[in-house]
Protein backbone atom coordinates (compact mmCIF):
# COMPACT_ATOMS: atom_id res chain seq x y z
CA UNK A 1 0.00 0.00 0.00
CA UNK A 2 2.79 2.46 0.80
CA UNK A 3 3.90 2.45 -2.84
CA UNK A 4 0.54 3.81 -4.01
CA UNK A 5 -0.60 7.42 -3.98
CA UNK A 6 -2.72 8.24 -0.93
CA UNK A 7 -5.56 8.67 -0.25
CA UNK A 8 -6.84 5.74 -2.29
CA UNK A 9 -9.91 3.60 -2.78
CA UNK A 10 -9.49 -0.15 -2.35
CA UNK A 11 -12.02 -2.74 -3.45
CA UNK A 12 -11.69 -6.49 -3.18
CA UNK A 13 -13.03 -9.91 -2.36
CA UNK A 14 -11.37 -12.91 -0.70
CA UNK A 15 -12.42 -16.54 -0.76
CA UNK A 16 -11.68 -16.84 2.98
CA UNK A 17 -12.45 -14.62 5.97
CA UNK A 18 -9.84 -11.88 6.28
CA UNK A 19 -9.07 -8.72 8.22
CA UNK A 20 -8.05 -5.18 7.34
CA UNK A 21 -6.62 -2.49 9.60
CA UNK A 22 -6.89 1.02 8.19
CA UNK A 23 -4.48 3.79 9.20
CA UNK A 24 -3.04 1.83 12.14
CA UNK A 25 -6.53 1.32 13.53
CA UNK A 26 -7.99 -1.93 14.88
CA UNK A 27 -8.35 -4.91 12.56
CA UNK A 28 -11.82 -5.19 11.05
CA UNK A 29 -13.28 -8.45 9.73
CA UNK A 30 -14.00 -9.06 6.05
CA UNK A 31 -16.35 -12.02 5.53
CA UNK A 32 -15.46 -14.66 2.97
CA UNK A 33 -16.70 -14.01 -0.58
CA UNK A 34 -18.13 -10.60 0.38
CA UNK A 35 -16.93 -7.65 -1.76
CA UNK A 36 -15.61 -4.74 0.29
CA UNK A 37 -14.79 -1.10 -0.35
CA UNK A 38 -12.23 0.76 1.75
CA UNK A 39 -11.06 4.36 1.84
CA UNK A 40 -7.38 4.36 2.78
CA UNK A 41 -5.98 7.67 4.01
CA UNK A 42 -2.54 6.81 5.39
CA UNK A 43 -2.04 3.06 5.07
CA UNK A 44 -3.61 -0.39 5.41
CA UNK A 45 -2.63 -3.78 6.80
CA UNK A 46 -4.57 -6.57 5.08
CA UNK A 47 -4.35 -10.17 6.25
CA UNK A 48 -5.56 -12.92 3.91
CA UNK A 49 -4.92 -16.25 5.69
CA UNK A 50 -5.54 -18.48 2.67
CA UNK A 51 -7.45 -18.88 -0.55
CA UNK A 52 -7.71 -16.49 -3.47
CA UNK A 53 -8.14 -12.72 -3.44
CA UNK A 54 -8.98 -10.01 -5.96
CA UNK A 55 -7.91 -6.42 -5.18
CA UNK A 56 -8.41 -3.20 -7.14
CA UNK A 57 -6.80 0.02 -5.86
CA UNK A 58 -6.67 3.52 -7.32
CA UNK A 59 -5.74 6.97 -5.98
CA UNK A 60 -8.76 8.99 -4.83
CA UNK A 61 -8.58 12.23 -6.77
CA UNK A 62 -12.22 13.18 -6.27
CA UNK A 63 -12.89 16.78 -5.11
CA UNK A 64 -12.03 17.20 -1.44
CA UNK A 65 -10.22 13.89 -1.10
CA UNK A 66 -7.06 15.45 0.30
CA UNK A 67 -8.91 17.65 2.77
CA UNK A 68 -10.96 14.67 3.92
CA UNK A 69 -7.86 12.72 4.96
CA UNK A 70 -8.15 14.00 8.52
CA UNK A 71 -11.64 12.51 8.77
CA UNK A 72 -10.24 8.99 8.90
CA UNK A 73 -10.77 5.91 6.77
CA UNK A 74 -13.83 3.83 6.10
CA UNK A 75 -14.64 0.20 5.33
CA UNK A 76 -17.90 -1.01 3.83
CA UNK A 77 -19.08 -4.56 3.19
CA UNK A 78 -22.64 -3.46 2.41
CA UNK A 79 -23.93 -5.02 -0.84
CA UNK A 80 -23.28 -2.60 -3.71
CA UNK A 81 -23.87 -3.27 -7.40
CA UNK A 82 -20.92 -1.15 -8.57
CA UNK A 83 -18.45 -2.99 -6.30
CA UNK A 84 -19.86 -6.38 -7.33
CA UNK A 85 -19.46 -5.51 -11.01
CA UNK A 86 -15.99 -4.07 -10.40
CA UNK A 87 -14.74 -7.28 -8.79
CA UNK A 88 -16.35 -9.43 -11.47
CA UNK A 89 -14.63 -7.49 -14.26
CA UNK A 90 -11.30 -7.49 -12.42
CA UNK A 91 -11.54 -11.26 -12.01
CA UNK A 92 -11.59 -11.74 -15.79
CA UNK A 93 -8.51 -9.55 -16.24
CA UNK A 94 -6.20 -11.11 -13.65
CA UNK A 95 -3.53 -13.30 -15.22
CA UNK A 96 -4.37 -12.39 -18.81
CA UNK A 97 -1.89 -10.98 -21.31
CA UNK A 98 -3.79 -8.01 -22.74
CA UNK A 99 -2.83 -5.83 -25.72
CA UNK A 100 -2.09 -2.24 -24.64
CA UNK A 101 -5.32 -0.81 -26.09
CA UNK A 102 -7.44 -3.42 -24.34
CA UNK A 103 -5.52 -2.97 -21.08
CA UNK A 104 -6.24 0.77 -21.18
CA UNK A 105 -9.89 0.07 -21.91
CA UNK A 106 -10.16 -2.28 -18.95
CA UNK A 107 -8.47 0.28 -16.73
CA UNK A 108 -10.97 2.95 -17.82
CA UNK A 109 -13.90 0.68 -17.01
CA UNK A 110 -12.56 -0.22 -13.58
CA UNK A 111 -11.87 3.43 -12.72
CA UNK A 112 -15.41 4.37 -13.74
CA UNK A 113 -16.87 1.71 -11.45
CA UNK A 114 -14.62 2.86 -8.59
CA UNK A 115 -15.86 6.40 -9.12
CA UNK A 116 -19.48 5.28 -8.83
CA UNK A 117 -18.69 3.24 -5.71
CA UNK A 118 -16.97 6.25 -4.09
CA UNK A 119 -20.03 8.43 -4.71
CA UNK A 120 -22.32 5.81 -3.17
CA UNK A 121 -20.02 5.51 -0.15
CA UNK A 122 -20.07 9.27 0.45
CA UNK A 123 -23.84 9.39 0.29
CA UNK A 124 -24.20 6.53 2.75
CA UNK A 125 -21.70 7.47 5.44
CA UNK A 126 -23.29 6.69 8.83
CA UNK A 127 -21.73 9.77 10.41
CA UNK A 128 -23.46 12.12 7.98
CA UNK A 129 -26.56 13.98 9.18
CA UNK A 130 -29.96 13.50 7.59
CA UNK A 131 -30.00 16.96 6.02
CA UNK A 132 -26.64 16.38 4.34
CA UNK A 133 -27.84 13.05 2.91
CA UNK A 134 -31.06 14.70 1.73
CA UNK A 135 -29.04 17.37 -0.09
CA UNK A 136 -26.82 14.71 -1.69
CA UNK A 137 -29.95 12.95 -2.95
CA UNK A 138 -31.26 16.28 -4.25
CA UNK A 139 -28.00 16.86 -6.12
CA UNK A 140 -28.15 13.40 -7.70
CA UNK A 141 -31.73 14.04 -8.85
CA UNK A 142 -31.29 17.59 -10.15
CA UNK A 143 -27.63 18.11 -11.10
CA UNK A 144 -28.43 17.74 -14.79
CA UNK A 145 -30.25 21.09 -14.76
CA UNK A 146 -27.78 23.65 -16.11
CA UNK A 147 -29.09 26.39 -13.79
CA UNK A 148 -28.78 24.15 -10.72
CA UNK A 149 -26.25 25.45 -8.21
CA UNK A 150 -25.53 26.72 -4.72
CA UNK A 151 -28.28 29.36 -4.74
CA UNK A 152 -30.95 26.87 -5.82
CA UNK A 153 -30.00 24.35 -3.12
CA UNK A 154 -29.88 27.04 -0.43
CA UNK A 155 -33.32 28.29 -1.42
CA UNK A 156 -34.80 24.80 -1.62
CA UNK A 157 -33.62 23.90 1.90
CA UNK A 158 -34.11 27.40 3.37
CA UNK A 159 -30.44 27.73 4.33
CA UNK A 160 -28.11 30.64 3.85
CA UNK A 161 -25.22 30.00 1.48
CA UNK A 162 -22.58 30.23 4.21
CA UNK A 163 -24.29 27.54 6.32
CA UNK A 164 -24.51 25.31 3.26
CA UNK A 165 -20.85 25.81 2.46
CA UNK A 166 -19.80 24.96 6.02
CA UNK A 167 -21.85 21.75 5.87
CA UNK A 168 -19.89 20.53 2.84
CA UNK A 169 -16.55 21.78 4.17
CA UNK A 170 -17.08 19.51 7.16
CA UNK A 171 -17.09 16.59 4.71
CA UNK A 172 -13.94 17.77 2.95
CA UNK A 173 -15.58 19.15 -0.19
CA UNK A 174 -17.74 22.00 -1.48
CA UNK A 175 -21.27 21.95 -2.82
CA UNK A 176 -20.09 23.17 -6.21
CA UNK A 177 -17.47 20.40 -6.40
CA UNK A 178 -20.05 17.80 -5.47
CA UNK A 179 -22.49 19.02 -8.14
CA UNK A 180 -19.68 18.81 -10.70
CA UNK A 181 -18.76 15.30 -9.51
CA UNK A 182 -22.40 14.20 -9.80
CA UNK A 183 -22.58 15.54 -13.35
CA UNK A 184 -19.36 13.75 -14.28
CA UNK A 185 -20.68 10.54 -12.76
CA UNK A 186 -23.82 10.80 -14.89
CA UNK A 187 -21.78 11.57 -18.01
CA UNK A 188 -19.46 8.62 -17.40
CA UNK A 189 -22.40 6.24 -17.02
CA UNK A 190 -24.10 7.70 -20.09
CA UNK A 191 -20.98 7.22 -22.21
CA UNK A 192 -20.90 3.55 -21.17
CA UNK A 193 -24.59 2.99 -21.99
CA UNK A 194 -25.03 1.21 -25.37
CA UNK A 195 -28.35 3.04 -25.75
CA UNK A 196 -26.36 6.28 -26.17
CA UNK A 197 -23.99 4.93 -28.84
CA UNK A 198 -25.39 7.31 -31.47
CA UNK A 199 -25.14 10.40 -29.25
CA UNK A 200 -22.26 12.82 -29.56
CA UNK A 201 -20.05 13.43 -26.54
CA UNK A 202 -21.17 17.05 -26.55
CA UNK A 203 -24.83 16.00 -26.38
CA UNK A 204 -24.12 13.87 -23.33
CA UNK A 205 -22.15 16.70 -21.73
CA UNK A 206 -25.08 19.10 -22.11
CA UNK A 207 -27.52 16.45 -20.84
CA UNK A 208 -25.30 16.03 -17.77
CA UNK A 209 -25.66 19.73 -16.94
CA UNK A 210 -22.49 21.20 -18.46
CA UNK A 211 -22.82 24.28 -20.67
CA UNK A 212 -19.23 24.40 -21.92
CA UNK A 213 -17.71 21.44 -23.75
CA UNK A 214 -14.10 22.54 -23.15
CA UNK A 215 -14.68 22.67 -19.39
CA UNK A 216 -16.41 19.30 -19.51
CA UNK A 217 -13.52 17.71 -21.41
CA UNK A 218 -10.96 19.11 -18.96
CA UNK A 219 -12.86 17.97 -15.85
CA UNK A 220 -13.66 14.57 -17.32
CA UNK A 221 -10.03 13.92 -18.19
CA UNK A 222 -8.93 14.95 -14.69
CA UNK A 223 -11.46 12.61 -13.07
CA UNK A 224 -11.30 9.55 -15.34
CA UNK A 225 -7.79 9.94 -16.75
CA UNK A 226 -9.09 9.89 -20.34
CA UNK A 227 -10.80 12.25 -22.76
CA UNK A 228 -14.53 11.40 -22.95
CA UNK A 229 -14.28 10.02 -26.50
CA UNK A 230 -11.31 7.80 -25.59
CA UNK A 231 -13.08 6.68 -22.40
CA UNK A 232 -16.10 5.58 -24.41
CA UNK A 233 -14.04 3.79 -27.07
CA UNK A 234 -11.80 1.98 -24.59
CA UNK A 235 -14.74 0.94 -22.39
CA UNK A 236 -16.51 -0.52 -25.42
CA UNK A 237 -13.34 -2.42 -26.32
CA UNK A 238 -13.13 -3.73 -22.76
CA UNK A 239 -16.73 -4.94 -22.85
CA UNK A 240 -16.08 -6.71 -26.15
CA UNK A 241 -12.89 -8.25 -24.75
CA UNK A 242 -14.71 -9.59 -21.67
CA UNK A 243 -17.45 -11.02 -23.88
CA UNK A 244 -14.88 -12.81 -26.05
CA UNK A 245 -13.11 -14.14 -22.94
CA UNK A 246 -16.40 -15.49 -21.59
CA UNK A 247 -17.15 -17.18 -24.91
CA UNK A 248 -13.66 -18.72 -24.94
CA UNK A 249 -14.13 -20.04 -21.38
CA UNK A 250 -17.49 -21.55 -22.30
CA UNK A 251 -16.06 -23.23 -25.44
CA UNK A 252 -13.15 -24.66 -23.44
CA UNK A 253 -15.41 -26.14 -20.79
CA UNK A 254 -18.04 -27.29 -23.27
N, C-alpha and C positions, 0 to 999 in steps of 0.2 A: 504493500500500500504506500509506503513512504516514497516510492519512485514515481508515483502519479501526482498530478497537480491537484491540490486541495483548495476548496472543498470539492467533494465528488459524490456522485450518486452510484450506488452499488446494488445490483439486482442479481439474484441467484436462486438456485434450488439444489438441494443435496438429497441423495437417496437414503441417507441415514440422519438421525437426529444430530444436530450440531449446536455450537454456541458462537456468539459474536460479542465482543466487548468493544464498544465505540468510545474513542477518546479517553482511554484509560479508565473507563467506567466499569461497572460490574458486568459479568458475562450474562448474556440474555439467550434463552433457548430458541432454536430454530427447529420446528418439527420436521420430520422426514417428509420429503416429497411436497413440501409447501413452499411456493415461491415467496421470496421476501424482497423488500426494498429498504435500503438503508441510506441515510444521509450521513456522510463521513466528513467531519470538520477538520480533525487534526490527526486521526489515525484509527486503525481498527486491528483487532486481534481475532482472527477467525479460526476456529478449531473444527476440522472435519475428521472424526475418528476413523471412518472407513467409507467404502462405497464410492460412487461417482458424484461429481459436482459440476454445475455449470455456473459461471460467474461472468457478469457484464459490468464493466466500470467505465465511467466517463466523467471528466471534470464538469462541475456544475457552474455554468457561466450564465445562468438565468439572472435577470435583474435583482439586485439586492443579495445575491448569494454570499459575497464577501462580508457584507455588513451583518448578515445573519449568523456568521460563524460563532459569535459569542453566545448565541441562543442555545447552543448544544446540538447534539446529533439526535437522530430519530431512527427507529426501526419499526417496520410494519410488516406483518404477515397476514393482513386482512386480504381476502380474495379481491383481485383486481384484474380486469380483462387485459389491460395494457401490459402488465407485468407477465401474465400468463403467456400472452402472444410473444412478448420479448424473449422469454426463456425458450419457447418452442422454436422460434426462428434461430436463436443462437445455437440450439442443439444440433440443427442441421448443418451449421457452418463449421463447428469444431472438428478439426482433423482433416478438413478438405483442402486440397490445393486449388485455390481459386485464381482465375485470371485477374489482373489488376482492376479492370473495369467492373467486374462482378464483385470483387472485394470492396471497392468503394461504394457500390450500390448497396451491398449488405450493411456496410457501416452506416450509410445514410438512413436506412430503414430502422436499424437498432437505435440510433440517436433520436429519431422521431418518436419512437415508442417510449424511450426514457424521458423525453420532454413531456409527453402526455402523463406518464406516471408521476413525474415531479409535480405537475399542476394539481393532479388529484390528491397527492399527499398534502400539499399546502392547504387545499380546501378542507381537508379532513383532520387537521391537527387537533387533538383533544384539548390542547391548552388555549385554542382560539375561542373568543367569545362569540355568542350567537349573532350579534350584530355584524361582526366581521365576516362570519360565514355567510350571512344573508347578502352582504354586499358582494362577496365573491360570486355567489350564485347569480346576482343581478348582473354583474360584469359578464359572466359566461353567456347569459341570455341576451344581452343587449349590446355587446361590444362591437357588433357588426354595423351598428348605426354610425355613420361618419360624424354626426354631431354629438356623439356620446362622449362625455368627458367628466372632469372633476366637478364642474358646476352642476351638471345634470344629476350626478349621484348625490351631491350635497343637498340639492333641492328635494330629491326623491325621499331622502331619509331625514330631512329636516335637521341637518347638521351644518355648522359653519365649516368653511373650507379648511381652516387651521386644525380643527378637531379631527376632521377626516384624514388630513395629512399625518397627524400624530399617530392615528390608529395604524396606518400602514407602516410608518417608520418603526413602530414597535415590532413589526414582523420583518424588518430588514429590507423593505422595499418602499415604493411609492405607488399611489393609485394610478398615476399615468403609466408607470412602468408595467403595472399588472394588466392594465387595459391593452397595452401594446403586446404583452406576452400572450394574452387570451386571443387577440387577433392573429398573431403568428401561429398559435396552436391550431386555430380554425383553418388558416391557409394551408398549413402543412398537411392536415388531414384531408382537405379538399383536393390537394395536388395528388394525394395517394389514391383517391377514390376513382375507380374506373369509369363511373358515371360522368365524371368531369373531363374525360380524355379529350373531348373536342373543344373545351374552353381554353382560351388564352390565359397565360399567367396573369396578365394585367386584369382580366375579368375577375379572376379569383381574388386578386389583391383588393379590388374595389368592393367585391362582395364581403370581404373580411373586415372592411371598415377603413382601409387606407385610401387616402385621396392623392397620394403621390407615389408613382411607381418606383422612382429612384430611391426614395426613403424606404419603401417596402423591400426592395432588392438588398439594400445595405443592411437592414435589420435582420432580414431572413438569413443572409449569409453569415452574419455574426452569431445567430442563434443555432443554425443547423450546419454551419461549416460548408455550405454549398450555395450556389446561386439557385433560385427557385426552379429554373428550367432543368439544370443538372440534377437537382434533388429528385424531380419527377422522373427523369429518364433513368437515373440509377436505381431508384426504388422499383420501377417497372422491370428493369433487368433483374433485380434481386428476386422479385416475385416469380419471374419466369424461371430463374435458376433453381429456386426452391421447388417449383412444380416439376421441373425435369428431374431433380434429385429424388423426389418422392416417386415419380414414375419408374426411375431406375431401381429404387429399393423394392418396389412392388414386383417388377419383372424378375429381380434376382431371387426373391422369396417365392415367386409363383411357379 
